[in-house]
Amino acid sequence: RNTATMAPLSGSDDSLRVPRVFEALSTGRVLVLEWLDGTTLHDGHALLDELGTSRTELARGLLASFLTQVMRSGIFNADPHPGNVLIMPDGSLAQIDFGSVGRLHSQQRLALARLLLAVDRGDPEMLRDGLPELATARERVDQDALDRSIGHFFAQQLGPGKDPGAEMFTELLALVTNFGLAFDPQLAGLFRALVTLEGTLRVLDPNFAIVDEAKTMAADIGSKTFGTAALAGSVRDELTSLLPLLRRVPRRLDRIGAALERNEWGINVRLLADE
């Protein structure tokens, strides 16, 4: 049942089975994998009812496995639709078909963890400050308009009584694109995979709150993956890069004050600097 083209990755626990690769029998042209005999989620409702397995717990296990793939290794199944998830005879889940795979490097994964933290805290400024690490500006960005749009995004998606789904990330992708910012194709692929995964999770549990669950899981997985040392190192690097600027601030303030006292304050204007 498996058409994978690479060795698949599972979560940190055994909540999701994946086929074993028989490396001794595999070559550059043939990949030999363990046979997984199960029923796809599309056809497995009766089996789940018969086994009495908790659909919510299965959904949590599937989401945890996906987030672990993203945050820990940076290699994830980019097409987690219901046909690629099997219900095994014992009621556990198995993931197949890793033919479409996304890859994120460590800096992207850390920036993604910050994005999820900003969403969790409902902090538009943290999200705005983290965007340069996730997206590239193709043109001049109107920061004031971007700030207003991000504030509106938070109010619309994460305000009181809101129940956001994975489409929230698609909305975020559209928002930054409108301001001339471009996500790396791998990150855009991750957001699309999250939307696909939400549909799969809703097959298991129609009331599954993917964003709420993901915020909780991502914080735990991120801390275990990057560790306090890595996070502290990231903060240290940022402070180190700021030190030269901070050292110049007092001198510049002194110069500005002296210029005002001598009545030497002036303004330089470039008439054709902007459109």
Helices and strands as residue ranges (DSSP letters): E 16-17, G 23-25, E 39-40, G 41-43, H 45-51, H 55-68, I 69-73, E 75-77, G 82-84, E 85-87, E 93-95, E 101-103, H 106-121, H 124-134, E 135-137, H 143-158, H 167-178, E 181-183, H 185-204, H 210-261
